[in-house]
Amino acid sequence: MWDKCEANSHVFYCADTMINQLTAGFGEYVRLVPCAMKPIGILIKEELEKQERSISWFARKLSCDRSNVYRLFQKESIDTNLLARISVLLGRDFFAELSDNVKDKL
């Protein structure tokens, strides 16, 4: 019932069907999205590491504390304005990657 998808050291579990009935017995349904791309926080962290940039450098450029950067790395989604700033800062179009992922599912 569950497919295991690995992304570096992170492991994600995704349903092999788009809709599974909840076991609570209420007959409700929940939509489960199959494994797609890595969460945006992980993509940002990997790009930062690839460029050999420090957390302190990134935090300074974003005008925030290092603790906020570490929390950002754990996010599955972030504000589009923040993502635009990060894309420009790192020179990587994260929006294009997200868009490509959506197009693949259409």
Residue pairs with C-beta under 8 A, 6 or more apart in sequence:
1 15
1 16
1 17
1 20
2 13
2 14
2 15
2 16
3 13
3 14
3 15
3 16
3 34
3 35
4 11
4 12
4 13
5 11
5 12
5 13
5 14
5 35
6 12
7 38
7 42
8 42
8 46
10 38
10 42
12 35
12 38
14 32
14 33
14 34
14 35
15 32
15 34
16 34
17 32
18 31
18 32
18 33
18 34
19 29
19 30
19 31
19 32
20 29
20 30
20 32
21 27
21 28
21 29
22 28
22 29
22 30
36 101
36 105
37 43
37 97
37 98
37 101
38 46
39 75
39 76
39 77
40 75
40 76
40 77
40 78
40 83
40 94
40 98
41 72
41 73
41 74
41 75
41 76
41 78
42 73
43 94
43 97
44 72
44 73
44 86
44 90
44 94
45 73
47 90
47 92
48 55
48 58
48 90
51 90
53 90
55 66
55 69
55 70
56 66
58 69
58 89
59 65
59 66
59 68
59 69
61 89
62 68
62 69
62 82
62 85
62 86
62 89
72 78
83 94
83 95
84 95
86 94
87 93
87 94
87 95
